[in-house]
Amino acid sequence: MRSGDNHPRLIVVGDVHGCVDELSALLRLAAFTPGDQLLLLGDVVAKGPDSLGAVALARSLRGRTVRGNHDHATVRFRAALDAAAASSSAHPSAPPPTRWRVSPEHAAIARSLPAADADWLQSAPWYMVAPGVGHLFVHGGFLPDLPLPAQSPRTMMTLRSVYPDGRTSARHVWGRDWARLWPGPQRVVFGHDAFRGLQMHEHATGIDTGCVYGGRLTALVLPENRLISVPAKRAYIAPGAYRAFRARTQRRMY
């Protein structure tokens, strides 16, 4: 991805989660113009008020996204639906599939996405590179000292913590956030970690600031390396649910 070479600015946005009004407000604050490149850090859909609207807006602006775990669940189910429809057409007498492991929300989004928007989400890569500005972009994270081609897609979507023995975790382990360990020299910009919020490490910047939980939607504007944000209109996930999320994902090391 040569956005840094071909466009005046690269506007990198943290987890949108269907918060389309906040995305629109953030782009207005950034003074987004057709010459700019919009890059989302995954989890465009789910949890928030308007997943379809968020995808449609990003696609209408010729934006790109890396793949988040919620995006992945949605497009996998959509692919299963398409495969079932094709099989049914080819073999009308075949029994329909009876079970897929997917949440009702992801299933509903997958069923409702227009074909072009579903294809856009399906085309999202695990990570992107912007050589012109010396940055990597990913939803979850990277294992330090492991070459990019060897990184696991699951890790890139879900990583939050790394234990001293090298084990990875999607949970928040106190003092073990992976971004502290990333050696550079390329700077990683990532999302996925609303619990820790804005993270500014030597070679990694986390910009999921919990918009869907009532926090803020944040963008990093490159190449000037400027952070901007807008407040959420409201908490789209109840505070009790957020507290449960925090309790479920945080683990301390003693």
C-alpha positions as CSV (number, residue, x, y, z in Angstrom):
1,M,0.0,0.0,0.0
2,R,1.7,3.1,-1.2
3,S,-0.6,5.7,0.3
4,G,2.3,7.8,1.7
5,D,3.7,8.1,-1.8
6,N,0.5,8.7,-3.8
7,H,-1.6,10.8,-1.5
8,P,-1.1,14.0,0.5
9,R,-2.3,12.5,3.8
10,L,-3.1,9.1,5.3
11,I,-5.9,9.2,7.9
12,V,-5.8,6.1,10.1
13,V,-8.9,5.5,12.2
14,G,-9.3,3.3,15.2
15,D,-12.1,0.8,15.8
16,V,-15.3,2.2,14.4
17,H,-17.7,-0.6,15.4
18,G,-20.6,0.9,13.4
19,C,-20.3,4.4,14.9
20,V,-20.9,6.1,11.6
21,D,-21.9,9.5,13.0
22,E,-18.6,9.7,14.9
23,L,-16.7,8.5,11.8
24,S,-18.3,11.3,9.8
25,A,-17.5,13.9,12.5
26,L,-13.9,12.7,12.7
27,L,-13.4,13.0,9.0
28,R,-14.9,16.5,9.1
29,L,-12.4,17.4,11.9
30,A,-9.6,16.0,9.8
31,A,-10.8,18.2,6.8
32,F,-10.8,15.0,4.7
33,T,-10.6,15.7,1.0
34,P,-10.7,13.4,-2.1
35,G,-6.9,13.4,-2.2
36,D,-6.6,11.9,1.2
37,Q,-6.5,8.1,1.9
38,L,-8.7,6.7,4.6
39,L,-7.5,3.6,6.4
40,L,-9.5,1.8,9.1
41,L,-7.8,-0.4,11.6
42,G,-10.5,-3.1,11.6
43,D,-13.7,-3.9,13.5
44,V,-15.6,-1.6,11.2
45,V,-18.8,-3.6,12.1
46,A,-20.6,-5.0,15.2
47,K,-21.4,-3.7,18.7
48,G,-22.4,-0.2,17.5
49,P,-25.5,1.4,16.0
50,D,-25.0,1.2,12.2
51,S,-22.5,-1.3,10.8
52,L,-23.9,-1.2,7.3
53,G,-23.6,2.6,7.3
54,A,-20.0,2.5,8.5
55,V,-19.0,0.1,5.7
56,A,-20.9,2.1,3.1
57,L,-19.3,5.4,4.2
58,A,-15.8,4.0,4.1
59,R,-16.3,2.4,0.8
60,S,-17.8,5.5,-0.7
61,L,-14.6,7.4,0.2
62,R,-12.5,4.7,-1.4
63,G,-11.2,3.8,2.1
64,R,-9.4,0.6,3.0
65,T,-9.5,-1.5,6.2
66,V,-7.3,-4.2,7.7
67,R,-9.3,-7.2,9.0
68,G,-10.6,-7.1,12.6
69,N,-11.9,-10.1,14.5
70,H,-15.5,-8.9,14.2
71,D,-15.1,-8.2,10.5
72,H,-13.7,-11.7,10.1
73,A,-16.6,-13.4,11.9
74,T,-19.0,-11.5,9.6
75,V,-17.4,-12.3,6.3
76,R,-16.8,-15.9,7.2
77,F,-20.6,-16.3,7.8
78,R,-21.3,-14.4,4.6
79,A,-19.1,-16.8,2.7
80,A,-20.9,-19.7,4.3
81,L,-24.2,-18.2,3.2
82,D,-23.0,-17.7,-0.3
83,A,-21.6,-21.3,-0.5
84,A,-24.8,-22.7,0.8
85,A,-26.8,-20.7,-1.8
86,A,-24.5,-22.0,-4.6
87,S,-24.8,-25.5,-3.3
88,S,-28.6,-25.3,-3.1
89,S,-28.8,-24.0,-6.7
90,A,-26.6,-26.9,-7.9
91,H,-28.3,-29.5,-5.8
92,P,-31.8,-28.5,-5.0
93,S,-32.5,-31.6,-3.0
94,A,-29.6,-31.2,-0.7
95,P,-30.6,-30.4,3.0
96,P,-29.8,-26.9,4.1
97,P,-27.0,-26.4,6.7
98,T,-28.4,-26.4,10.2
99,R,-25.7,-24.8,12.3
100,W,-22.9,-22.2,12.1
101,R,-20.9,-21.0,15.0
102,V,-21.6,-17.3,14.8
103,S,-23.2,-14.7,17.0
104,P,-26.7,-13.5,16.0
105,E,-25.3,-10.0,15.5
106,H,-22.6,-11.1,13.1
107,A,-25.1,-13.2,11.2
108,A,-27.6,-10.3,10.9
109,I,-24.9,-8.0,9.5
110,A,-23.6,-10.7,7.1
111,R,-27.1,-11.3,5.8
112,S,-27.8,-7.5,5.3
113,L,-24.6,-6.3,3.7
114,P,-25.0,-5.4,0.0
115,A,-22.9,-7.5,-2.2
116,A,-20.4,-4.8,-3.0
117,D,-20.0,-3.9,0.6
118,A,-19.5,-7.5,1.6
119,D,-16.8,-7.9,-1.1
120,W,-15.1,-4.8,0.3
121,L,-15.0,-6.2,3.8
122,Q,-14.0,-9.6,2.5
123,S,-11.0,-8.1,0.6
124,A,-9.5,-6.7,3.9
125,P,-5.9,-8.0,4.4
126,W,-4.5,-9.0,7.7
127,Y,-2.1,-6.0,7.7
128,M,-0.9,-3.2,5.5
129,V,2.4,-1.5,4.9
130,A,2.8,2.2,3.9
131,P,6.5,2.4,2.8
132,G,6.3,6.2,2.2
133,V,5.7,6.8,5.9
134,G,7.5,3.8,7.4
135,H,4.4,2.4,9.2
136,L,2.7,-1.0,9.5
137,F,-1.1,-1.2,10.2
138,V,-2.8,-4.1,11.9
139,H,-5.9,-4.6,14.0
140,G,-4.5,-6.6,17.0
141,G,-0.8,-6.8,16.9
142,F,2.4,-8.6,15.9
143,L,4.7,-11.0,17.8
144,P,8.1,-9.3,18.3
145,D,11.1,-10.7,16.4
146,L,8.8,-12.8,14.1
147,P,9.0,-11.9,10.4
148,L,5.7,-10.5,9.0
149,P,5.1,-13.4,6.6
150,A,5.3,-15.8,9.5
151,Q,2.8,-14.0,11.7
152,S,-0.5,-15.8,12.4
153,P,-3.7,-14.2,11.1
154,R,-5.4,-15.0,14.4
155,T,-2.6,-13.3,16.2
156,M,-2.8,-10.2,14.0
157,M,-6.5,-9.9,14.7
158,T,-6.6,-10.7,18.4
159,L,-3.3,-10.2,20.1
160,R,-3.2,-8.0,23.2
161,S,-0.5,-9.5,25.5
162,V,2.6,-11.6,25.4
163,Y,3.8,-13.7,28.4
164,P,7.6,-13.9,29.3
165,D,7.7,-17.4,27.8
166,G,6.4,-16.1,24.5
167,R,2.8,-17.3,24.8
168,T,0.3,-15.0,23.4
169,S,-3.1,-13.9,24.8
170,A,-6.1,-12.0,23.6
171,R,-6.6,-10.9,27.2
172,H,-5.3,-7.8,29.0
173,V,-2.4,-9.1,31.1
174,W,-1.1,-6.3,33.3
175,G,2.4,-5.2,32.2
176,R,2.5,-7.6,29.3
177,D,1.1,-5.5,26.4
178,W,2.7,-6.7,23.2
179,A,3.3,-3.1,21.9
180,R,5.9,-2.5,24.6
181,L,8.0,-5.2,23.1
182,W,7.8,-4.3,19.4
183,P,11.4,-3.5,18.3
184,G,10.8,-1.4,15.2
185,P,12.2,0.1,13.2
186,Q,8.8,0.4,11.4
187,R,6.2,1.9,13.7
188,V,3.0,-0.2,14.1
189,V,-0.4,1.5,14.4
190,F,-3.1,-0.8,15.8
191,G,-6.6,-0.9,17.3
192,H,-8.4,-3.7,19.2
193,D,-7.4,-2.6,22.7
194,A,-10.1,-0.3,24.0
195,F,-9.3,-1.3,27.6
196,R,-5.8,0.2,27.5
197,G,-7.0,3.1,25.4
198,L,-4.5,5.4,23.6
199,Q,-1.1,3.8,23.7
200,M,2.1,5.6,22.8
201,H,5.1,3.2,22.8
202,E,8.5,3.7,21.3
203,H,7.7,1.8,18.1
204,A,3.9,1.3,18.3
205,T,0.8,3.4,18.7
206,G,-2.6,2.1,19.7
207,I,-5.6,4.2,18.8
208,D,-8.7,2.2,19.9
209,T,-10.1,4.7,22.4
210,G,-13.4,2.9,23.0
211,C,-15.9,4.9,21.0
212,V,-18.5,2.2,21.1
213,Y,-18.3,2.2,24.9
214,G,-18.8,5.9,25.1
215,G,-15.2,6.9,24.8
216,R,-13.8,8.6,21.7
217,L,-13.0,7.8,18.1
218,T,-9.4,8.6,17.3
219,A,-7.4,9.0,14.1
220,L,-3.7,9.3,13.4
221,V,-3.0,11.7,10.5
222,L,0.2,10.9,8.6
223,P,2.7,12.0,7.6
224,E,2.4,14.9,10.1
225,N,1.9,12.3,12.9
226,R,-1.0,14.2,14.4
227,L,-3.6,12.6,16.7
228,I,-7.2,13.9,16.5
229,S,-10.4,12.5,18.1
230,V,-14.1,13.1,18.6
231,P,-16.3,12.1,21.5
232,A,-18.9,9.3,21.2
233,K,-22.5,10.5,21.0
234,R,-23.3,8.0,23.7
235,A,-22.3,4.6,25.1
236,Y,-23.7,2.1,22.6
237,I,-22.8,-0.7,25.0
238,A,-24.2,-0.5,28.5
239,P,-21.7,0.4,31.2
240,G,-22.5,-2.9,33.0
241,A,-21.6,-4.8,29.9
242,Y,-18.3,-2.8,29.6
243,R,-17.4,-3.6,33.2
244,A,-18.1,-7.3,32.5
245,F,-15.9,-7.0,29.4
246,R,-13.1,-5.5,31.5
247,A,-13.4,-8.1,34.2
248,R,-13.4,-10.9,31.6
249,T,-10.3,-9.7,29.7
250,Q,-8.0,-8.2,32.3
251,R,-5.5,-10.6,34.1
252,R,-2.7,-9.5,36.4
253,M,0.7,-11.0,36.7
254,Y,2.0,-11.4,40.3
